[in-house]
Amino acid sequence: MNAEVSRRGFLKSAGLAGLAAASVGAFGSLPQAHADETTSAQAETAENPYIAALGENTQLLPVDKKIWDAERGPIGFEDREIPAEEISRTEECDLVVIGGGISGVVAAKKAAREGARVIVIEKMTKGRSAWESIGGYNSKAQQEIDNVPDPAEYAEIILRAAYNRVPAEVTWAFVNKSGETIDFVQEMLDEANSGIKIYSTKQDPYPYAIDMIQGEHKFELPEEYHWTSWMFGPPVMHALTEAVKADPNIDIRFLTSGVQLIQDESGRVTGVIAKDSESYYRIDGAKGVLLATGSYTANPEMMQAWVRPEDYATSGNADPSIGVTGDGHMMGLMAGAQMDPIPHTVMNFGVPMGFFTAWGCSFTVNPSGKRFMNESLPMNYTSNAINTETRAGGRCWCIFDQAMMDAHKADGSATDETIAAALENETLVEGETIADLAAALGMDSAILEQTVETWNSYFEGDSRVDSEFRRDLTTAVPMGDGPYYASPIRSMVYAVVSGLTINGNAQVLDKENKVIDGLYAAGNAAGSMFAGTYPRHLPATSVGRAATFGYIAAAHAVKGE
């Protein structure tokens, strides 16, 4: 295959000429059609080049057009033909890693451990670190407390969560190598003298016949960190990055984008064109290139092209990283890669916008004032329920009483000042009576009053039974005296977890399921593991996958195993 012809063909069929970091939001020239030949599908393609990027043999499904209203990040990928005179220099290494998140740093360190010379490029000032824990099987931490899950059960649960729409080979590769990877991450943390320790958590079984596995590992931080957030990613990633910086076999460069992959005449990926603040330059990787560029929540057009509208139309963006713009996805497609089927899978959580104690003890209602879900389900389920109820507009609300507000004040999560501010910005609504609260929310008072009456009936007698949604009411309380409050709950998107199709070695596959030699993908730039909705009830699977396939990719690229 002639790589240059293939690349030109991609540009022509995708209609992406001119897409570049220098023109974020201005998508350049697009294929022109005569007026009598233009269809609605062609018009849609012209409006959004990421639809065209899927190729000419693409069938578009009719869905309501929605807007992903999130901050736009800087795009590194460029589709234009970059003239040789713009390339200022050529550098050489064994493995090029594009992306400095957990996939990238683990891959770099593993490759260096095997004797490879590695160059890591990251277009932001640091790698993404918006995560909590890491998942896997048969780590030393699990062995120490006799908490090793059954590997076949682990694989089966992951596959079932994806409705078996993903290849078993990839899931098993994760299961088989994840414990080894977690141990390797601990070694990196120790090399950085971070004092951070990985420990295995013991999860209580889920009620409601929901699958659960003992795969989660969390991070214990030294007291001097004074860390109060539930997101442990930032301090952990800082330590892992320090371990990479200290390795003489690794050159890690920030504010440097991966722009295009380089392929030889056989189609093998041999390197990347990179760009820093001064110039474009070429990096050749003798052993290959790893795409570890993450998701694309900071690319609104890509979200609108590849994700179900109901998964983002009324959701907020919980990912603080604006560097996730799908660069790796586009570089892979340009090289002839196959990608997970559209629509892509999001990691979405249904969460309150404040007043978390009430969320755990009270109930929620839809814009009409009716209760609509079991509030104790894992957050991916509650997120989908919230999205369903708000398709036509409006908000869902957590309803609670004055006693619950007093509990918030007692535990320090609310003060008179924060309550006043929440009332001012409408993240809290108050009413002296349930009817008053309904009026303030624009609801029929009779409906909300009936919802409260039904809720309170569950607490009558000796047993507590939620006869509508089967919620375990152990921590729930009936509605008491007013004033009464409503705090909004919302679906939040944390990442898109679909990407380029890979095999168990993290090698990227083409549309005929053949390996694209020299090209690897890991983390959220890779696919082949999730479908439908990310399984939040299998905690830490996403970060475990990211680290593990970075580790696998490095081992295979350097050692062929």
PyMOL commands that set and color helices and strands:
alter all, ss='L'
color gray80, all
select helices_A, chain A and resi 3-14+21-23+35-37+40-47+49-52+84-86+102-113+140-144+151-161+168-191+223-225+233-245+300-306+309-311+327-334+356-361+379-389+402-410+416-424+434-441+445-457+523-525+541-559
alter helices_A, ss='H'
color red, helices_A
select strands_A, chain A and resi 87-98+118-122+134-135+197-200+216-220+250-254+257-263+269-275+280-291+316-317+346-352+363-365+396-401+429-431+484-496+507-509+515-521
alter strands_A, ss='S'
color yellow, strands_A
deselect
rebuild
show_as cartoon
